[in-house]
Structures are given as C-alpha cells and as structure tokens.
Amino acid sequence: MRPPDRSDSTLIQTSGTYRAWLLGHGRPEVTDLAWYSHTSHDASVPQRLLPFTEPSLALRRRFNGDGGTTSWDFVIYRAQPGGGAYEPSPGEELFALRLAPEAMEAGLQMKATDHLSEDCAPPPALAAHLDDATRLADRDDFHGAWQAMLLALRRLPLDSESDRIGIAASLARRSKGAIGPAQLAETVGLSARHMRRGFVDRLGFSPRAILRRQRLTAAMVQAERVDRPGWADIAAHFGFSDQAHMIRECRSLTGHSPGEWHRLRRDMSVSFNSD
C-alpha cells in the first residue's frame, strides 16, 4: 500500500497490516500523519494501540470474501489516550488521516473534546469538503478518495499565525514529547497557566498529559524496529531519567511494561504476516 502523497511521505511505522506515514509539508497543522489498515476475513487479530490524543478521519471500506466492496463510509475515530486493544471487523479496510486537534474547531467546526469517548460520522461542516472523495469512493477508487481527503484538508481555511495554543500543540507533536511544558509555554509566549487552560479547553488534555503520551509512543515505535530492544538506550534517547522511569510511565499509561507491550505488538505482527 502506498501513501496518499508519495512525494511527501515517510513510512514510520509497520505493525501487522497497519502502516503509518509522516506527511512532511503542506498544512501539517491540519493533518500530519496518514495511516492504513487492512483486515482479511481469515485473520481478525486485535490491534494493540499505543496511547494517542488525536482523532482521525477515516474512509472505512467493507468487503466480502471475494474482495468486492459491500459498503463504505466516513468515520471520525476517537482518540485513545490509554492505548488498548482494537479488534477490527473481518473484511475491513481503513484509509485514514490523523487530525490535528488544535485545528479541528477553526478548520473543521469540530471540537476535539467531543471525540474522546466514541467514534462518529463526520459533522456536516467536514462532510461538505468530501464531495470529491465521495465520488471516487463510489467508483471503488479508494486510494484516489484517500488522496482527495488529504487535498480537502490541506485546502481548509485556517488562520494559525496568531493561534499560540495551536502553535504550542503542533510544536509538542513535532517534538515527540522531547520538549517540556515550561519550555513549550516560553517558546510560544504564554504563561504556563494560560497554556494549560487552553490545552484542556480545546484538546481535552493538559500539555504534560499530551507530552507524556507522545514521548512514550515515540519510544515504543523506535523499539519495534528490532526484536530485542536496548531499553536503557531507548529510555535515555527519549528523555526518560532512566529505564525504571520509562517502565513506570508505560505501566501508568497502558497498564503494561514496555517489554510486555513490545511483545504483544510484535506477536500481532507475526500473526498478520505469518502467511
């Protein structure tokens, strides 16, 4: 599977039939990550999700045993701040774009805090931008529809230059949790209290809560590149005080140690790719 923008994408994660690409230029303040998932009728294996605080816009295709499309729809997948397990339906294919929560209200007329507990259909204000994607999906051109979704998001009107909360949230995401809340507030010219209030009101999480999850997720994605991670080196590289600190953070956010979570996600990849 290729990403919706091959000229501007870097594959950053592979787990089973899940793929994620970082989108470089072109409105990263609206969407900065594309992801794809495919579940056959033969092997519906639970996917182990790392913690994340961003919803996604997805085109969900359902297909029969012969590969023919039976139905499709657009869906907003909620944030999963505690990670967990997701068991996709057999015969399900997802073409998705991660949404920047700080841009949702201004650009999409959606509140990020409304997408923390359940999945839902896109609101009318967003659906109105998806006409091209709808036409392509009706023709069974789902990759083309994915590209049209990306173009639609990149064309949204958005005034971000004066949005210091939005700039801070975008910077936090790009840093993968390496920047601290105090430094983040200083960088964008806000008091720590003002920034915290803005994050909670608009995103549903404090800066510290978001940065903790971004750092842990970045560390775990790095670990998944090898069968036997060097946990002490990974902990040091991603700014944990030591390996024990990383273990405590992982248990606090996911209920598992890094080693347990790594094994669960590697087992999932083996299950998907064993044929």
Secondary structure, DSSP 8 states (H G I E B T S, - for coil): ---S-GGGEEEEEEETTEEEEEE-SS-TTT--EEEEEEE-SS----EEE--B---EEEEEEEE-TTS-EEEEEEEEE--BTT-EEE---SSEEEEEEE--HHHIIIIIS--GGGGSS--B---HHHHTT-HHHHHHHHTT-HHHHHHHHHHHHHTS----TT-HHHHHHHHHHHHTT-S-HHHHHHHHT--HHHHHHHHHHHHSS-HHHHHHHHHHHHHHHHHTTSSS--HHHHHHHTT-SSHHHHHHHHHHHHSS-HHHHHHHHHHHHHHHH--
